[in-house]
Amino acid sequence: ERNIVATGQMAEKGRAKMIDMYVWDSDDCSIIQKLTGFHLRAISVIKFSPSGQYLLSVGEDDYHSVAVYEWKTGRLVGSAKSGGAKMLTASWKNDKEFVIAGVKEVKFFTMNGSKLQDEKGLFGQVGAIPICSSTYCFKDQLATGTAKGKLLIWVGRKVGKAVQLSKKSGQMWSLCSTKNHLIVGDSTGTVYFLDSKFTETKKIVVNTKFNPQIRSLDYLEGSDSLLVGTRGAEIYEYVKGGKGTCYMRGHYDGEVWGASAHPTKTQFVTCGGDKTIRIWDTRKMILASDPFETDIRSCDWSSNKQWIAVGG
């Protein structure tokens, strides 16, 4: 059904209080389960196991602690300290094995009852590189995307090879695996499709006037549909490699500083830290300006409906 969602949160800045995770239904936004009593400060990574039985989370306490929940019952199955390195991604190999990775560190975990046993990943001659994303692909092959634009292919817990997709490859913030492809999204707004030999078979470039960095990918096998989320707060769908359709847009940097309603219509205008002005109706965004040179701090709609005044 793919309607079950898990979200974490962060504590108020400067506070180390205990925080919660929620599992909820995306159809009606009802809360199914609240998971609490373990993480401090913030939860930076969340991942369901392949069967959906377990929920893995990584916190931002001093030890970047790892927890595995049987989320339907709320039971904490096991926990461990991952160390001092900040973790940015996690992937399950199966319902008993998973990997977490981040700033120059990769750790492989095995669940043994309530114990989470870990082993360090070995970068070898490639050297330690910050890991931005990860996924298991083509059955049990681990791939990790890096901040240096290289894709690392692992053999066991060692790097087998590094793949440079192009000279302009940026930070690889999202990976997605399908039956026949590994899909890679980078900070240049390019999505690469790779075969089992990690050779490019096709690519998609997201054309947008806002920040094009690819931050999330999801693929639906039956309909050949690819969803792409960008750093510019846009969500695109590409069906069968065709032209992308943008379904969602929004402000993406800083705060929303101003808002003003249309004098007569169910529309309003907003502005903010992403240096843009946007016009909305009650259901969707209608229009967005090109980015200005500075933040837009205030806006107002004229009473004659013809003008919008803004201030920086």
N, C-alpha and C positions, 0 to 999 in steps of 0.2 A: 504493500500500500504506500510506503514511503511518506507517511504523514506524521511519523514520530520524530520529534526534534529534541535535542539536548542543548542547553545553554548554561554557561558559567557567568561569573561576574567578578568585579573587583571591589575591594574595600575603599573607603574614602582615603584620599591621598595622605600618607603619613601614618595611617592606622594599620595594625596587623591583626585585626579582628577576624574571627572565623566567618567564612562565607559559604553560600549555598550553591548547589547545582539544581536545575529543574529539568524534568522531562515532561514534554507537553505535546498536545495534539495540534498540528498546524491547521487543521480544518476549522476548528472553533476556538483555538487558543486556550483550551482548558488544560489545567495542570494535572498530569497523571501521577507524577512522583516528585518528591522533594528529597534531595540527598544532602545531608549536612553533617557537621561534626568532625571534619577532617582538615580541609584546606584552609590556609591563611592567606591574606592579602589579595590574591587573585588566582583565577584558573585560566591558564593560557592555552591549553590543548585539551580537546575532548574527542573521543573516537569510539563508536560502537564496534563490537566484535563482528566477524562475518555472519554468525548466526543471529545476531541481535540480542543475545542473552546478557552479555556483559557490556559495561560502559567504562572505558579507560579515561582517566583525567590526570593532568599534570599541573601542579600549582607553582606559584611564584614565591614561596617561602624561601628561607636561606638555603634549603637543601633541594629545592625543586622536586618536592615529594610526588610520588606516583601512587594513584589509588585505582583499584578495580572494583566496581560495584556489580552485583546482580540487581540491576536497576528496578525490575518489577517488584521485588520484595524489599528493596532498600538496603539490602545486606552488603556491608563492606567485605568483600572476599579476601582482599589482601592489599598491602601497601609496602612502599619502600622509599628510601632516599636515593635520588638519582645523582646527587652531587652538586657542585657549585655552578655548573654551566647552565645558562638559560636554555630551555627546550622550546622548540618552535613547531615541531611536527611529531606525529605518531602514526604507526600503521600496524595492523594485525596481520600476521601470517596465517594464523588459524585461531581457534578459540582458546589455545593454551600458550601461544607464542606471539610476542609483539616487539616492536622496536620504537624507541623514541630518539630524537635527534635535535640538535640545535647548534649553539655557538661552538663550533670546533669539537663536537663530541657526539658520538653515536653509542647507544646502549641497547643490547639485545636482552629481552626478558623472557623467562619461562615461568609459567604458573605451576607451582607444586603445592597443592592444597592451599593453605593461607599464606604461603611464602612466595615471594617474587624474586627469583634468582636472576642475577644480571651478569653479563659479560660485555666488556668494552669492544667497540668496533675498531678495526685497525685500518688507518688510512694508507699506510705504506709510503711508497715513493711520491704519491700524489700530494701528501702533506695534509695537515688538518685544515679543512675549509668549512666555513659556516654553512650549515645545512638549513635550507628554507622549507623543503617539502619532501615527501616520501610516499611510496606506494609499492605494494607487491604486484608484479605483473607477470604475464605468461607463466602462470601457475605459482612458482615459489621464488621468482627472481626479484630481489629488492633493488629498486632504483631510488636515488635521492637527488633532488635538485639543489644546487648550491648558489651562494651569493656571488660567485665568480663567473657564472654563466656556463658552468660545466655540469654535465649529468654523470653521476657516479653509479656504476653498475657493480653490485656486490656479489662475491662468491663466498658463501658462508658468512662469516663476520669480517671478511677482508675485502677491500676494494679490488675488483678484478680489472676494471678499466674505466677511464674517464672519456666522455664523449663531448666534444665541442660542436654544437649544432650549427653555429655560424660565427663569423668574426664579430658580429654585433650582438650576440646573445647576451641578454641581461640577466638579472636575478631571477631564478626559477622558483616562483612563489607557489605554484600549484602543479600537481601531477594527478593524472586520472588514468586508470587502466581499463581496457575493454578486452573482449575475447581475442581480438587480432591486433590491437594497437596499444601503445603507450602514448598518452597525450600529455604534452608539456606546454605550460604557459609561462611566459617570461615578462620582464618589466618593460620591454619594448612594445608590448601589445601584440606579440606574435604567438600563435598556437601551432605547435608542431605535432604531426602524427608520425609515429615511428613504428616500424615492424619489429619482429622478434630479433632481428639482427641490429636493432637500434639505428636503422637507416631511415631517413626522412622519406615518407611517401607522399605527403601533401602538407600544406600549411595554410593557416588563416590569419589575416592581419586585421585587427579591430580598428576601424577608422572612426575616430572620435576627436573632438576639439578639447576634451577634458583628459584627465590623467588616464592613459591606456593600460597601465600595469595590470597584468592578469593576476587576480588574487584567488579565484576559485573556478573549478571546472567540475562538471558532472555530465555524464553521458547515459542516455537511455538506449539500450541495445536494439529493441524491437522497432523503434521509429527512426533510428539513425539521427537522433536529436542531441545536440551539444549545447549545454548552458555555460555561459562565460560571464563571470563577475569581475568587474574592474575596480581599480583603486579610485576611479572617478565616480563611484557609486552608480554604475550602470550595469544592467543585466541584459545580455543578448542571447538569443537562441539561433543556432545554425542548424538547419534541417537538410540532411543529405548534401552537405557541403555548399549549400546555396548562400545567398546573401543574408546577412544577419538581420534579425528583427530585434529592436530594443524594446523591452517590456517595462523597464523601470529606470528612473533617473532620480537624482537627488543631490543636495549639497554634500560635499565630500571632504572639506577641510575646515578646521577651526570651528567656530560657533555660528549659529544662525542669529544675526544681530537685529534684524528688522522684519516686520510683517505688517501688511496693511490690506484691508478688505476692499474689494470693488464696491463702488457706491450702490449698485443695484443688482449685479449678477452674483451668483454663488462662486466667485473667484477671489483669489487673493495673490499678493506678491510678497516674495521673501528675498532677503539678501544676507550675505554673511562672509565668513572667513575664507571661503573658496574664491572670493572676488567676483562672484556672479550674481545676477538678478534672475529670478525665476518666477513664472506665472503659473498658477495652478487652478484647477477647478476642484471640486470636492473629492474627485476620484483619482486624478492623475495630473502630472505636470504637462502643461500646454506648450511652454516656450522657455528657453534659457538663453541668456546673453552670452557673448564671448567673454572670457575672463578679463576683468579690468586690471590695472597695474597695482591697485591697492585693495585692501578689505573694504567692503561696502557695509557701513555701520547703521544706516537708517534708510527708510523708504516710505513713501506715501502716495496714494492714488488721488488724483485731483477730483474735485466734486463734479466737474463736467465730463469725467470719464476718459479724457483724451491724453492725459499725461501721467507719468510716474516720475516723481522727484526722488533722487537718491543722494546720500551724503557719505563721504569717506572718512 
